[in-house]
Amino acid sequence: MAQSNAIMTLSNGEITIKVDLIQTKKSAAILRALNHKLRQQIIKLLNDSKKMTVTEIYVKLRLEQSVASQHLAILRLAQLVTTKRDGKFIFYSVNYERIDEINDFIIDLVGKTPSKERE
């Protein structure tokens, strides 16, 4: 059976591991989306404000509209923010469930427990 270039198989004779390189690449992109200072500022601003339009975000952070839109697109693609249309306005909000999933993944990955408030 031919192996796809998207799957890497590793074996030490006792254990065989298949690594899905496409999923690995997607995961890295999600972590990069969160690990960017400006995108972190946008998430913090949305957390503080609960919901905002792109105009409110770029005015508050003193950005060009195109820069704010590009970073919001990255955050949307990583599902770190959600959108809701209200008439002609699109409101952005933090996707807390997604960030919690990513935080849990990071905890599993690095083996440390960062301070995290749980109910």
N, C-alpha and C positions, 0 to 999 in steps of 0.2 A: 504494500500500500504506500503510495507516494505521500510524503510529508509536505504540508504547506509551509511556505516561507514565513507564515505568521505564527507558526508553532515551533518552539525550540525544545528539544528533548535533551535532558541531562540525566546521566546515570553514573553511579559509582559502583555498579555491580550488584548492590543490594537494594538501592532505591532508584526508581525512575521517576523523574518529574517532568511534566509537560508545562511549559510556560507559554501562555498566549500573549504574543508580543503586541498584538493590536490592543488588547485590554490593558496591557502594561503601559502602552503609549497614552491611551485615554486617561488612565489613572494619574499618570505624571502630569498631563495637561490640567487636570482638576486641581492637583496640589499646587501647580504653578499659578493657577488662577487665584488661589487663596493666599499664596506666598508672594504678594506684590504690595508694596507700601500704599500706592494710590487706591488699589482695589480694597485693601483693608480699611482705608479711610472712608471709602464709599459705604462699605458694610457697616462700619461704626456709625456713620451719619444716618443710614437707614434704620439702624437699631434705635438710635436716639429719637428719631422722628417718626418711626413706625412705617410711614409710607411717604414717598416723594416722587415728583415728576423729574424727568431728565433736566428740565430747566432749573428747578429748585436745586438739584444736585450741582450742576455746573456753576450756578451763581454762588452757592454757599462755599464751594471748594475753589472758586476763582479759576475755573478751567475753561478751555475752549469747548464749545458744545460738541464738536466732533470727537475730542479726546474723551469726554464723559461718555458719549454714546459708544465708542469703541470698547471702553472698559466695562460698561454695563453689558454689552453683547458677550464679552468673555465670561462675565459672571452669570449671565443667563444660560449660556452654553454649558457651563459647569453646574447649572441648577442651584447656584448659591443664592440667587435672588429669584423672586417670582414677579409676575406682572399682572395687573388687573386694569382693564380698560373701563373708564367712566366717561362716557361721551367721547369727546375728542382727546381726552387726557389718558395717558398710560402711567399708572402708579407702580413704582418699584417697592418691594418689601424684601426683608431678609427671609430666606428659606431656612428656618431654624432646624427643621428635621434633617435636612441635607447636611448642614454644618455639624450637627450632632453625629450623624453617620460618619462623616469624614474624621471628626475628632476621635470617635471610637476606633476607627481604622488606624489612625496615627498612634493611639495608645497601644494597640495590639502590635503595631509595627516596631515601635521604639522601646516598648516594654516599660514605659514610665507612665505615671498617672499625673498629668498636669492638674492644677486646681480647676475643678469643674463642679459647679453647683448643680446638684440633683435634688429633685423633690423627694 
